[in-house]
């Protein structure tokens, strides 16, 4: 989640004042829920990954 939040925040380039707004992509493509749905998918994959890892056998060390 930390990576996602870092990558998908609004940023302004100091030299050019160009605004990088990831939310704009969703609006431009008719999908205003893009970021919300992306977060939901990331959370689901993370939870499922934890469940799979917990089911793995130990290394027997």
C-alpha positions in Angstrom: 0.0 0.0 0.0 2.8 2.4 0.8 4.2 2.0 -2.7 0.8 2.6 -4.3 0.2 5.7 -2.2 3.6 7.0 -3.1 3.1 6.4 -6.8 -0.5 7.7 -7.1 -0.3 11.0 -5.3 -0.6 14.3 -7.0 2.8 15.8 -7.7 4.0 19.1 -9.2 7.3 19.3 -11.0 9.3 22.1 -9.3 11.1 23.2 -12.5 8.2 23.2 -15.0 5.1 23.4 -12.6 3.6 20.5 -14.6 1.0 18.7 -12.4 1.1 14.9 -12.4 -2.4 13.8 -11.2 -3.1 10.1 -11.5 -6.8 10.8 -10.8 -6.9 12.6 -14.1 -6.3 9.4 -16.1 -9.4 7.8 -14.6 -11.5 10.9 -15.4 -10.1 11.1 -19.0 -11.0 7.5 -19.6 -14.5 7.6 -18.1 -13.5 5.7 -15.0 -13.6 8.1 -12.0 -13.3 5.1 -9.6 -10.0 4.0 -11.1 -7.9 4.7 -8.0 -10.5 3.3 -5.6 -10.8 0.1 -7.6 -7.0 -0.2 -7.9 -6.7 0.0 -4.1 -9.4 -2.6 -3.6 -7.6 -5.0 -6.0 -4.2 -4.4 -4.3 -5.7 -5.1 -0.9 -7.4 -8.3 -2.2 -4.2 -9.6 -3.7 -2.3 -8.8 -0.5 -4.8 -10.6 1.7 -4.8 -13.6 -0.6 -1.0 -13.7 -0.7 -0.8 -13.7 3.1 -3.3 -16.6 3.2 -1.3 -18.6 0.7 2.0 -17.9 2.5 0.5 -19.0 5.8 -0.5 -22.3 4.3 3.1 -23.1 3.0 5.0 -25.8 4.9 7.8 -24.7 7.1 11.4 -25.0 6.0 12.3 -27.4 8.9 15.4 -25.5 9.9 
